[in-house]
């Protein structure tokens, strides 16, 4: 679910209001008031923004892992189109090294391990329960 515009802009509006008030107070030489308002505005800004950063890391890890799985799937497809193996054959990393960036197996950013699977299966990550899959969970 996408956040509304209020959820996106409210922290900035609150921070801007407190910063503007603090600047006005500074202009009238009321430094104590300005410092308090600026500090309070900064605390509110951090309180609104911090929860969004907490969700961002797992989402970034999932997206990066899915990109790695797509790369592995593409490498496996290229290898299979050239070698034409049977459907039950599991390719080795040495077989796919030519088709991967720098000839190395990508690493899951969340610490998962990749399983290549047979030619007809998509590669899998051990963190599939966290959404690290090529196919969406049902």
Residue frames as a rotation matrix with the C-alpha (Angstrom) as fourth column:
UNK 1
0.579 0.815 0.000 0.00
0.815 -0.579 0.000 0.00
0.000 0.000 -1.000 0.00
UNK 2
-0.265 -0.663 0.700 1.35
0.651 -0.659 -0.377 3.39
0.711 0.356 0.606 -1.00
UNK 3
-0.424 0.105 -0.900 1.55
0.793 -0.437 -0.424 6.09
-0.438 -0.893 0.102 1.68
UNK 4
0.647 0.708 0.283 -0.61
0.763 -0.591 -0.264 9.17
-0.020 0.387 -0.922 1.22
UNK 5
0.147 -0.596 0.789 0.88
0.408 -0.690 -0.598 12.56
0.901 0.410 0.142 0.44
UNK 6
0.722 0.141 0.677 0.29
-0.493 -0.583 0.646 13.62
0.486 -0.800 -0.351 4.06
UNK 7
0.908 -0.401 0.120 2.42
0.194 0.657 0.728 10.76
-0.371 -0.638 0.675 5.34
UNK 8
0.340 -0.815 0.470 5.16
0.912 0.162 -0.378 11.66
0.231 0.556 0.798 2.88
UNK 9
-0.079 -0.368 0.926 5.24
0.385 -0.868 -0.313 15.41
0.920 0.332 0.211 3.39
UNK 10
0.852 0.520 0.059 4.15
0.145 -0.342 0.928 15.89
0.503 -0.783 -0.367 7.02
UNK 11
0.477 -0.722 -0.501 7.64
0.813 0.145 0.564 15.44
-0.335 -0.676 0.656 8.49
UNK 12
-0.469 -0.684 0.559 9.05
0.852 -0.517 0.082 18.01
0.233 0.515 0.825 6.09
UNK 13
0.134 0.613 0.779 6.24
0.251 -0.781 0.572 20.47
0.959 0.119 -0.258 6.80
UNK 14
0.921 0.178 -0.345 6.65
0.361 -0.064 0.930 20.12
0.143 -0.982 -0.124 10.56
UNK 15
0.107 -0.968 -0.226 10.41
0.924 0.013 0.382 20.48
-0.367 -0.250 0.896 10.32
UNK 16
-0.434 -0.236 0.869 10.04
0.696 -0.701 0.157 23.50
0.572 0.673 0.469 8.03
UNK 17
0.557 0.713 0.425 7.55
0.217 -0.619 0.755 25.17
0.801 -0.328 -0.500 10.36
UNK 18
0.849 -0.270 -0.455 9.79
0.472 0.000 0.882 24.75
-0.239 -0.963 0.127 13.39
UNK 19
-0.187 -0.964 0.189 12.89
0.960 -0.138 0.244 25.79
-0.209 0.227 0.951 11.48
UNK 20
-0.159 0.211 0.964 11.12
0.534 -0.804 0.264 28.89
0.831 0.557 0.016 10.16
UNK 21
0.857 0.508 0.089 9.93
0.172 -0.444 0.879 29.80
0.486 -0.738 -0.468 13.65
UNK 22
0.526 -0.743 -0.415 13.43
0.731 0.146 0.666 29.27
-0.435 -0.654 0.620 15.03
UNK 23
-0.378 -0.681 0.627 14.90
0.901 -0.426 0.080 31.54
0.213 0.596 0.775 12.35
UNK 24
0.275 0.555 0.785 12.37
0.251 -0.829 0.499 34.26
0.928 0.060 -0.367 13.18
UNK 25
0.956 0.056 -0.286 13.23
0.291 -0.088 0.953 33.93
0.028 -0.995 -0.100 16.87
UNK 26
0.074 -0.996 -0.053 16.92
0.946 0.053 0.320 34.21
-0.316 -0.074 0.946 16.00
UNK 27
-0.219 -0.115 0.969 16.22
0.667 -0.742 0.063 37.38
0.712 0.660 0.239 14.05
UNK 28
0.556 0.491 0.671 14.71
-0.157 -0.730 0.665 38.89
0.816 -0.475 -0.329 17.19
UNK 29
-0.359 -0.885 0.297 17.67
-0.531 -0.068 -0.845 37.73
0.768 -0.461 -0.445 19.33
UNK 30
0.404 0.482 0.778 15.71
-0.903 0.344 0.256 35.20
-0.144 -0.806 0.574 21.32
UNK 31
-0.323 -0.707 -0.629 18.33
-0.810 0.550 -0.202 32.50
0.489 0.444 -0.750 21.13
UNK 32
-0.811 0.048 0.583 16.96
-0.391 0.696 -0.602 30.27
-0.435 -0.716 -0.546 23.87
UNK 33
0.226 0.969 0.096 13.58
-0.420 0.186 -0.888 30.05
-0.879 0.161 0.449 22.17
UNK 34
0.420 -0.124 -0.899 15.21
-0.903 0.038 -0.428 29.51
0.088 0.991 -0.096 18.79
UNK 35
-0.653 -0.746 -0.132 17.39
-0.714 0.664 -0.222 26.69
0.253 -0.051 -0.966 20.09
UNK 36
-0.590 0.511 0.625 14.46
-0.262 0.611 -0.747 24.95
-0.764 -0.604 -0.226 21.79
UNK 37
0.470 0.832 -0.295 12.24
-0.545 0.011 -0.838 25.23
-0.694 0.555 0.459 18.73
UNK 38
0.155 -0.497 -0.854 14.95
-0.938 0.197 -0.285 24.02
0.310 0.845 -0.435 16.39
UNK 39
-0.834 -0.504 0.227 15.78
-0.552 0.763 -0.336 21.07
-0.004 -0.405 -0.914 18.67
UNK 40
-0.273 0.828 0.490 12.13
-0.247 0.431 -0.868 20.12
-0.930 -0.358 0.087 19.06
UNK 41
0.566 0.460 -0.684 11.58
-0.744 -0.074 -0.664 20.35
-0.356 0.885 0.300 15.31
UNK 42
-0.274 -0.762 -0.587 14.61
-0.881 0.443 -0.165 18.16
0.386 0.472 -0.793 14.68
UNK 43
-0.825 0.022 0.565 13.34
-0.345 0.772 -0.534 15.56
-0.448 -0.635 -0.630 17.17
UNK 44
0.213 0.972 0.097 9.93
-0.359 0.170 -0.918 15.48
-0.908 0.161 0.386 15.47
UNK 45
0.380 -0.154 -0.912 11.57
-0.924 -0.022 -0.381 15.15
0.038 0.988 -0.151 12.07
UNK 46
-0.688 -0.703 -0.179 13.66
-0.678 0.711 -0.189 12.18
0.260 -0.008 -0.966 13.22
UNK 47
-0.578 0.536 0.615 10.62
-0.284 0.574 -0.768 10.59
-0.765 -0.619 -0.180 14.90
UNK 48
0.517 0.816 -0.259 8.69
-0.518 0.057 -0.853 10.66
-0.682 0.575 0.452 11.62
UNK 49
0.393 -0.430 -0.813 11.55
-0.883 0.068 -0.464 9.58
0.255 0.900 -0.353 9.35
UNK 50
-0.505 -0.733 0.455 13.23
-0.837 0.545 -0.050 6.82
-0.211 -0.406 -0.889 11.41
UNK 51
0.045 0.535 0.844 10.46
-0.256 0.823 -0.508 4.20
-0.966 -0.193 0.174 10.98
UNK 52
0.885 0.300 -0.356 10.64
-0.400 0.101 -0.911 4.43
-0.237 0.949 0.209 7.19
UNK 53
0.053 -0.943 -0.329 14.38
-0.938 0.066 -0.340 3.64
0.342 0.327 -0.881 7.23
UNK 54
-0.358 -0.143 0.923 13.71
-0.664 0.734 -0.144 0.56
-0.657 -0.664 -0.358 9.34
UNK 55
0.537 0.649 0.539 11.58
-0.021 0.648 -0.761 -0.94
-0.843 0.397 0.362 6.54
UNK 56
0.697 -0.217 -0.683 13.90
-0.705 -0.380 -0.599 0.13
-0.130 0.899 -0.418 3.74
UNK 57
-0.314 -0.944 0.104 16.77
-0.904 0.331 0.271 -2.27
-0.290 -0.009 -0.957 4.43
UNK 58
-0.361 0.183 0.915 14.84
0.035 0.982 -0.183 -5.59
-0.932 -0.034 -0.361 4.17
UNK 59
0.751 0.660 -0.024 13.12
0.044 -0.087 -0.995 -4.30
-0.659 0.746 -0.094 1.04
UNK 60
0.461 -0.669 -0.584 16.46
-0.883 -0.408 -0.230 -3.40
-0.084 0.622 -0.779 -0.54
UNK 61
-0.537 -0.653 0.534 17.90
-0.617 0.736 0.278 -6.81
-0.575 -0.180 -0.798 0.39
UNK 62
0.091 0.663 0.743 14.90
0.215 0.715 -0.665 -8.58
-0.972 0.220 -0.077 -1.13
UNK 63
0.884 0.284 -0.371 15.09
-0.247 -0.390 -0.887 -6.57
-0.397 0.876 -0.275 -4.37
UNK 64
0.075 -0.945 -0.319 18.83
-0.990 -0.110 0.093 -7.15
-0.123 0.309 -0.943 -4.69
UNK 65
-0.514 -0.217 0.830 18.42
-0.305 0.951 0.060 -10.88
-0.802 -0.222 -0.555 -4.06
UNK 66
0.504 0.767 0.397 15.69
0.201 0.344 -0.917 -11.11
-0.840 0.542 0.019 -6.70
UNK 67
0.716 -0.335 -0.612 18.01
-0.687 -0.492 -0.534 -9.37
-0.123 0.803 -0.583 -9.18
UNK 68
-0.401 -0.893 0.204 20.72
-0.852 0.446 0.275 -11.94
-0.336 -0.063 -0.940 -8.35
UNK 69
-0.204 0.410 0.889 18.24
0.050 0.911 -0.408 -14.78
-0.978 -0.039 -0.207 -8.85
UNK 70
0.844 0.497 -0.200 17.30
-0.126 -0.179 -0.976 -13.34
-0.521 0.849 -0.089 -12.26
UNK 71
0.240 -0.851 -0.467 20.99
-0.970 -0.232 -0.075 -13.20
-0.044 0.471 -0.881 -13.18
UNK 72
-0.595 -0.439 0.673 21.44
-0.491 0.862 0.128 -16.84
-0.637 -0.254 -0.728 -12.15
UNK 73
0.254 0.785 0.566 18.33
0.168 0.540 -0.825 -17.87
-0.953 0.304 0.005 -14.06
UNK 74
0.830 0.021 -0.558 19.56
-0.495 -0.434 -0.753 -16.07
-0.258 0.900 -0.350 -17.18
UNK 75
-0.197 -0.974 -0.112 22.99
-0.968 0.176 0.180 -17.67
-0.155 0.144 -0.977 -16.92
UNK 76
-0.463 0.100 0.881 21.40
-0.149 0.971 -0.188 -21.09
-0.874 -0.218 -0.434 -16.51
UNK 77
0.644 0.758 0.103 19.16
0.039 0.102 -0.994 -20.49
-0.764 0.644 0.036 -19.54
UNK 78
0.528 -0.532 -0.662 22.13
-0.847 -0.379 -0.372 -19.45
-0.053 0.757 -0.651 -21.69
UNK 79
-0.537 -0.760 0.367 24.11
-0.751 0.628 0.204 -22.49
-0.385 -0.166 -0.908 -20.58
UNK 80
-0.159 0.567 0.808 21.15
0.066 0.823 -0.565 -24.78
-0.985 -0.037 -0.168 -21.28
UNK 81
0.805 0.488 -0.337 20.57
-0.269 -0.206 -0.941 -23.31
-0.529 0.848 -0.034 -24.75
UNK 82
0.191 -0.818 -0.543 24.19
-0.977 -0.108 -0.181 -23.96
0.089 0.565 -0.820 -25.70
UNK 83
-0.734 -0.613 0.293 24.75
-0.662 0.743 -0.102 -27.37
-0.155 -0.268 -0.951 -24.08
UNK 84
0.022 0.876 -0.483 21.20
-0.812 0.298 0.503 -28.77
0.584 0.381 0.717 -24.46
UNK 85
-0.926 -0.362 0.105 21.32
-0.346 0.707 -0.617 -30.98
0.149 -0.608 -0.780 -21.34
UNK 86
-0.395 0.812 -0.429 18.48
0.573 0.583 0.576 -33.18
0.718 -0.019 -0.696 -20.09
UNK 87
0.260 0.626 0.735 15.87
-0.180 -0.716 0.674 -31.54
0.949 -0.308 -0.074 -17.87
UNK 88
0.936 0.162 -0.314 17.09
0.240 0.362 0.901 -33.36
0.260 -0.918 0.300 -14.74
UNK 89
0.043 -0.998 -0.037 20.69
0.838 0.056 -0.542 -32.09
0.543 -0.008 0.839 -14.98
UNK 90
0.876 0.109 -0.469 21.85
0.394 -0.724 0.566 -29.66
-0.278 -0.681 -0.678 -12.31
UNK 91
0.577 -0.708 0.407 24.47
0.217 -0.347 -0.912 -27.24
0.787 0.615 -0.046 -13.67
UNK 92
0.249 -0.612 -0.751 27.59
0.962 0.066 0.265 -26.61
-0.112 -0.788 0.605 -11.63
UNK 93
0.690 -0.051 -0.722 28.96
0.131 -0.972 0.194 -23.18
-0.712 -0.228 -0.664 -10.81
UNK 94
-0.405 -0.913 -0.056 31.92
0.027 -0.073 0.997 -23.86
-0.914 0.402 0.055 -13.09
UNK 95
-0.357 0.365 0.860 29.45
0.914 0.326 0.242 -24.42
-0.192 0.872 -0.450 -15.95
UNK 96
0.633 0.754 0.176 27.79
0.771 -0.635 -0.049 -21.02
0.075 0.167 -0.983 -15.39
UNK 97
0.094 -0.669 -0.737 30.98
0.606 -0.549 0.576 -19.01
-0.790 -0.501 0.354 -14.70
UNK 98
-0.744 -0.403 0.533 31.15
0.662 -0.341 0.668 -17.79
-0.087 0.850 0.520 -18.31
UNK 99
-0.192 0.809 0.556 27.66
0.610 -0.345 0.714 -16.29
0.769 0.476 -0.427 -18.08
UNK 100
0.652 0.401 -0.643 27.95
0.758 -0.322 0.567 -14.60
0.020 -0.858 -0.514 -14.67
UNK 101
0.798 -0.383 0.466 29.45
-0.290 -0.921 -0.261 -11.22
0.529 0.073 -0.846 -13.85
UNK 102
0.105 -0.903 0.417 33.11
-0.979 -0.167 -0.115 -11.74
0.173 -0.396 -0.902 -12.91
UNK 103
-0.165 -0.179 -0.970 32.57
-0.349 0.930 -0.112 -15.50
0.922 0.320 -0.217 -13.10
UNK 104
-0.981 -0.192 -0.015 31.38
-0.042 0.292 -0.956 -15.68
0.188 -0.937 -0.294 -9.50
UNK 105
-0.237 0.923 -0.304 28.16
0.816 0.359 0.454 -16.76
0.528 -0.140 -0.838 -7.86
UNK 106
-0.185 0.213 0.959 26.30
-0.250 -0.954 0.163 -13.68
0.950 -0.210 0.230 -6.59
UNK 107
-0.841 -0.136 -0.524 25.86
0.464 0.318 -0.827 -13.32
0.279 -0.938 -0.204 -2.83
UNK 108
0.248 0.968 0.035 22.51
0.684 -0.200 0.702 -12.74
0.687 -0.150 -0.711 -1.13
UNK 109
-0.343 -0.429 0.835 22.77
-0.162 -0.849 -0.503 -9.43
0.925 -0.308 0.222 0.76
UNK 110
0.442 0.576 0.688 20.70
-0.801 -0.093 0.592 -10.85
0.405 -0.812 0.421 3.63
UNK 111
-0.363 -0.720 0.591 23.11
-0.894 0.449 -0.002 -13.77
-0.264 -0.529 -0.807 4.11
UNK 112
0.626 0.657 0.419 21.09
-0.471 0.747 -0.468 -16.42
-0.621 0.096 0.778 2.29
UNK 113
-0.571 -0.772 0.279 22.53
-0.239 0.481 0.843 -19.16
-0.786 0.415 -0.459 0.11
UNK 114
0.090 0.560 -0.823 21.57
-0.966 -0.151 -0.209 -19.86
-0.241 0.814 0.528 -3.48
UNK 115
-0.262 -0.064 0.963 20.60
0.074 0.994 0.086 -23.25
-0.962 0.094 -0.256 -4.89
UNK 116
-0.779 -0.126 -0.614 20.78
-0.549 -0.333 0.766 -23.54
-0.301 0.934 0.190 -8.67
UNK 117
0.165 0.877 0.452 18.37
-0.383 0.479 -0.789 -26.46
-0.909 -0.043 0.415 -9.09
UNK 118
-0.149 -0.153 0.977 17.80
0.682 0.699 0.214 -28.46
-0.716 0.698 0.000 -12.27
UNK 119
-0.904 -0.273 0.329 17.61
0.426 -0.502 0.753 -26.94
-0.040 0.821 0.570 -15.73
UNK 120
-0.310 0.881 0.359 13.82
0.492 -0.174 0.853 -26.53
0.813 0.441 -0.380 -15.61
UNK 121
0.436 0.450 -0.779 13.70
0.898 -0.158 0.411 -25.13
0.062 -0.879 -0.473 -12.04
UNK 122
0.622 -0.261 0.738 14.34
-0.081 -0.959 -0.271 -21.51
0.779 0.109 -0.618 -11.14
UNK 123
-0.495 -0.822 -0.281 17.21
0.311 0.134 -0.941 -20.85
0.811 -0.553 0.190 -8.73
UNK 124
0.651 0.735 -0.189 16.23
0.382 -0.102 0.918 -20.49
0.656 -0.670 -0.348 -5.06
UNK 125
-0.339 -0.661 0.670 17.45
-0.415 -0.534 -0.736 -18.53
0.844 -0.528 -0.094 -2.06
UNK 126
-0.596 0.078 -0.799 17.38
0.615 0.683 -0.393 -19.92
0.516 -0.726 -0.455 1.47
UNK 127
-0.838 0.332 -0.433 15.50
0.127 -0.653 -0.747 -16.75
-0.531 -0.681 0.505 2.52
UNK 128
-0.780 0.592 0.202 12.49
0.281 0.044 0.959 -17.53
0.559 0.804 -0.201 0.31
UNK 129
-0.056 0.791 -0.609 10.23
0.991 0.121 0.065 -17.03
0.125 -0.599 -0.791 3.34
UNK 130
-0.178 -0.086 -0.980 11.25
0.434 -0.901 0.000 -13.35
-0.883 -0.425 0.198 3.32
UNK 131
0.749 0.585 -0.312 10.23
-0.039 -0.430 -0.902 -12.92
-0.661 0.688 -0.300 -0.33
UNK 132
-0.178 -0.887 -0.425 13.59
-0.731 -0.170 0.661 -13.77
-0.659 0.429 -0.618 -1.92
UNK 133
-0.148 0.213 0.966 11.99
0.445 0.887 -0.127 -15.67
-0.883 0.411 -0.226 -4.80
UNK 134
-0.987 -0.157 -0.044 11.65
0.018 -0.374 0.927 -15.26
-0.162 0.914 0.372 -8.54
UNK 135
-0.424 0.906 0.014 8.01
0.345 0.147 0.927 -16.27
0.838 0.398 -0.374 -8.44
UNK 136
-0.421 0.292 0.859 5.71
-0.725 -0.678 -0.125 -14.39
0.546 -0.675 0.497 -6.08
UNK 137
-0.995 0.061 0.075 4.51
-0.003 0.755 -0.656 -16.43
-0.097 -0.653 -0.751 -3.07
UNK 138
-0.448 0.891 -0.070 0.93
0.020 0.088 0.996 -17.72
0.894 0.445 -0.057 -3.22
